[in-house]
Amino acid sequence: MKRINALTIAGTDPSGGAGVQADLKTFSALEAYGTSVITALVAQNTRGVQSVYQIDPDFVAAQLDSVLSDVRIDSAKIGMLATTQIVEAVAERLRYYHKLEKAPAWVVLDTVMLAKSGDPLLTPDAVEALRKWLLPQVSIITPNLPEAAALLDCAVASNEHEMCQQGEALLAMGCQAVLIKGGHLGDSESPDWLMTADYRQRFTAPRIATKNTHGTGCTLSAALAALRPRCDNWPDTVRAAKGYLQQALMQADTLQVGEGIGPVHHFHRWW
């Protein structure tokens, strides 16, 4: 079996539930070798974000050069980018390595704008840079409903019909594929819609009765990146990634991490 090398480009979480730490755990759990590029040092825990230290964009680019010039990267996940300058640096380096045929074949963009606690993780002016430089360049984006609304500069969808309309609008902005996540609808099931130019597919999963959902978006997008090189298409990838996340949520309460919104259990298969 071909070994998968995956890259996460994201911020940190010293409590281990989200960001780069969650991505690397997810890669490992799904049998992909994890590499990382740090975009921001985030002082956060299960109760919220206390401080953010933004990495110099040139150093973000230097980290990307270190990885992509040496390691075969099959897939990548992009998470927190923090600022316009970091968005532009990542987009430019991906374009450069694409020309050299050394860029990852699959790039998942998790359009991270807010932490689970509601703390901002992307400056308002960086949203336009995200639209302009990264949306047309990546393989799939995974916005939740508030993130989709921010990208489209419109009201947050309140039902699945509006949710699908916003997914269509994101495709029209140049996205190759959109997985729009409906967890914020608050229904008994959490509906997600996968949309490409060729098909629309609905995925649902029962809502798990747990407060410990810290890092769910990071975990899902990292799972998509880890699994896509081994799957034939996006529907199979989404199905497998959601199955992994569902089990991680079901086992989240077996962990004892923090006093706030705890993490999902990335290694539920082993302990």
C-alpha positions in Angstrom: 0.0 0.0 0.0 1.3 3.4 -0.9 2.1 5.5 2.1 0.3 8.9 2.1 2.2 12.0 3.1 -0.1 14.8 4.2 0.5 18.4 5.1 -1.4 20.7 7.5 -1.0 24.5 7.1 -2.6 25.9 10.2 -2.3 27.5 13.7 -1.6 25.8 16.9 -3.7 24.7 19.9 -1.6 23.9 23.0 -4.6 22.1 24.6 -4.3 19.6 21.7 -7.9 19.6 20.5 -7.8 21.8 17.3 -5.4 23.2 14.8 -2.1 21.6 13.9 -2.2 19.2 16.8 -5.7 17.9 15.9 -4.7 17.6 12.2 -1.5 15.6 13.0 -3.5 13.3 15.3 -6.1 12.8 12.5 -3.5 12.0 9.9 -1.9 9.4 12.1 -5.2 7.8 13.1 -6.0 7.5 9.3 -2.5 6.1 8.4 -1.1 9.2 6.8 2.3 10.6 7.6 1.8 14.1 8.9 3.9 17.2 8.1 3.1 20.8 9.2 3.5 24.4 8.5 2.6 26.8 11.3 0.8 30.0 10.5 0.0 31.3 14.0 0.9 30.5 17.6 -2.5 30.5 19.4 -2.7 30.5 23.1 -6.0 28.7 23.5 -7.7 26.0 25.5 -11.1 24.4 25.9 -12.5 27.7 27.3 -11.4 30.0 24.5 -8.6 31.9 22.8 -6.4 34.0 25.0 -3.9 35.4 22.5 -2.7 35.0 18.9 0.9 35.5 17.7 0.9 35.7 13.9 3.9 34.2 12.1 5.8 36.4 9.6 4.4 35.6 6.1 8.0 35.1 4.8 8.6 32.5 7.5 5.4 30.7 6.6 6.6 30.6 3.0 10.0 29.4 4.2 8.4 26.5 6.0 6.4 25.6 2.9 9.6 25.6 0.9 11.3 23.3 3.5 8.5 20.7 3.1 7.5 20.9 -0.5 11.1 21.1 -1.9 12.0 17.8 -0.1 8.9 15.7 0.7 6.4 14.2 -1.7 3.1 15.7 -0.4 0.0 13.8 -1.6 -2.6 16.0 0.0 -2.8 19.1 2.2 -5.2 20.7 4.6 -5.2 24.5 5.0 -6.7 25.8 8.3 -6.2 29.0 10.1 -4.4 31.7 8.0 -5.0 34.7 10.3 -4.1 37.6 7.9 -4.2 38.7 4.3 -0.4 38.5 4.0 -0.3 34.9 5.2 -3.2 34.0 2.7 -1.2 35.5 -0.1 2.0 33.8 0.9 0.4 30.3 1.0 -1.4 30.9 -2.3 1.8 32.1 -4.0 3.9 29.1 -2.8 1.2 26.6 -3.9 1.2 28.2 -7.4 5.0 28.0 -7.5 5.1 24.3 -6.6 2.2 23.6 -8.9 4.3 24.8 -11.8 7.1 22.6 -10.6 4.6 19.7 -10.4 5.5 19.3 -6.7 2.3 20.7 -5.2 -0.1 18.3 -3.5 -2.7 16.8 -5.8 -5.5 17.4 -3.3 -5.9 20.6 -1.2 -8.6 20.9 1.4 -9.4 24.4 2.6 -11.1 24.7 5.9 -12.2 28.3 5.9 -11.4 28.9 9.6 -12.7 32.2 10.8 -13.9 31.6 14.3 -12.9 29.3 17.1 -15.5 27.1 18.7 -15.6 29.6 21.5 -16.5 32.4 19.0 -13.1 34.1 19.1 -12.0 35.4 15.7 -9.1 33.6 13.9 -9.1 35.5 10.6 -8.9 39.3 10.2 -11.9 40.7 8.3 -9.8 42.0 5.4 -8.3 38.5 4.9 -11.7 37.2 3.8 -11.4 38.9 0.4 -7.9 37.5 0.0 -9.3 34.0 0.7 -11.9 34.5 -2.0 -9.5 35.9 -4.5 -6.4 33.8 -4.0 -7.3 30.4 -2.5 -10.9 29.5 -3.4 -10.1 29.0 -7.1 -6.9 27.1 -6.3 -7.9 24.4 -3.9 -9.7 21.1 -4.5 -12.5 21.5 -1.9 -13.6 24.0 0.8 -15.4 23.0 4.0 -17.3 26.0 5.4 -19.9 25.9 8.1 -22.9 28.1 7.8 -21.4 31.3 9.4 -18.2 30.9 7.3 -20.2 30.4 4.1 -22.2 33.6 4.8 -19.0 35.5 5.5 -17.5 34.3 2.2 -20.6 35.4 0.3 -21.3 38.5 2.4 -24.8 37.5 3.1 -27.1 36.3 5.9 -26.4 32.9 7.6 -28.6 30.1 6.1 -31.5 29.1 8.3 -32.6 26.0 6.4 -31.2 23.4 4.0 -32.7 25.2 1.0 -30.8 28.4 1.7 -27.7 26.3 2.6 -27.7 24.7 -0.8 -28.2 28.0 -2.5 -25.1 29.3 -0.7 -23.2 26.2 -1.8 -24.2 26.9 -5.4 -23.0 30.5 -5.0 -19.6 29.4 -3.7 -19.2 27.1 -6.7 -19.9 30.1 -8.9 -17.0 31.9 -7.2 -14.6 29.4 -8.6 -14.5 26.5 -6.1 -14.0 23.1 -7.6 -16.0 21.4 -4.8 -17.8 22.6 -1.7 -18.7 20.6 1.4 -21.1 23.0 3.2 -21.7 21.9 6.8 -25.1 22.3 8.4 -24.4 21.6 12.1 -25.5 25.1 13.0 -29.1 24.4 11.9 -29.5 22.6 15.2 -31.6 19.7 13.9 -31.6 16.2 15.3 -29.3 15.3 12.4 -26.4 17.3 11.1 -26.8 17.6 7.3 -23.9 18.4 5.0 -24.1 19.0 1.3 -21.3 18.0 -1.1 -21.4 20.1 -4.3 -19.4 20.0 -7.5 -20.1 21.1 -11.1 -21.4 17.5 -11.8 -23.4 16.4 -8.7 -25.0 17.3 -5.4 -25.1 14.8 -2.5 -26.5 15.0 1.0 -24.8 13.4 4.0 -26.3 13.2 7.4 -25.3 11.8 10.8 -27.2 11.7 14.1 -26.3 14.6 16.4 -24.2 13.3 19.3 -25.2 14.5 22.7 -21.9 15.9 23.9 -20.5 19.3 24.7 -17.0 18.1 23.7 -16.9 19.2 20.1 -13.7 21.3 20.1 -11.8 20.8 16.9 -14.5 19.1 14.9 -14.0 21.2 11.8 -10.2 20.8 11.9 -10.6 17.0 12.3 -13.1 16.6 9.4 -11.0 18.6 7.0 -7.8 16.8 8.0 -9.6 13.5 7.6 -10.6 14.5 4.1 -7.0 15.3 3.3 -5.7 12.0 4.7 -8.3 9.9 3.0 -8.7 11.5 -0.5 -5.6 10.0 -2.0 -6.9 6.5 -1.2 -10.5 7.1 -2.3 -11.9 7.2 -5.9 -14.0 10.3 -5.5 -15.2 13.0 -3.1 -18.4 11.2 -2.0 -16.5 8.1 -0.8 -14.0 10.4 0.9 -16.6 12.4 2.7 -18.5 9.3 3.8 -15.3 7.8 5.3 -14.2 11.1 6.9 -17.6 11.7 8.5 -17.6 8.1 9.8 -14.3 8.7 11.5 -15.5 12.0 13.0 -18.7 10.4 14.2 -16.9 7.8 16.2 -14.5 10.4 17.6 -17.5 12.5 18.8 -19.2 9.4 20.2 -16.1 8.7 22.3 -15.3 12.3 23.2 -16.8 12.1 26.7 -14.3 9.3 27.6 -11.6 12.0 27.7 -11.0 14.3 30.6 -9.5 17.4 28.9 -10.2 20.9 30.2 -13.1 22.6 31.9 -14.8 24.0 28.8 -15.6 22.6 25.3 -13.4 19.5 25.3 -11.9 17.8 22.2 -13.1 14.8 20.2 -11.2 11.5 20.7 -8.9 11.2 17.7 -7.5 7.8 18.8 -10.8 6.2 19.7 -9.8 3.0 17.8 -6.9 2.3 20.1 -7.8 3.6 23.6 
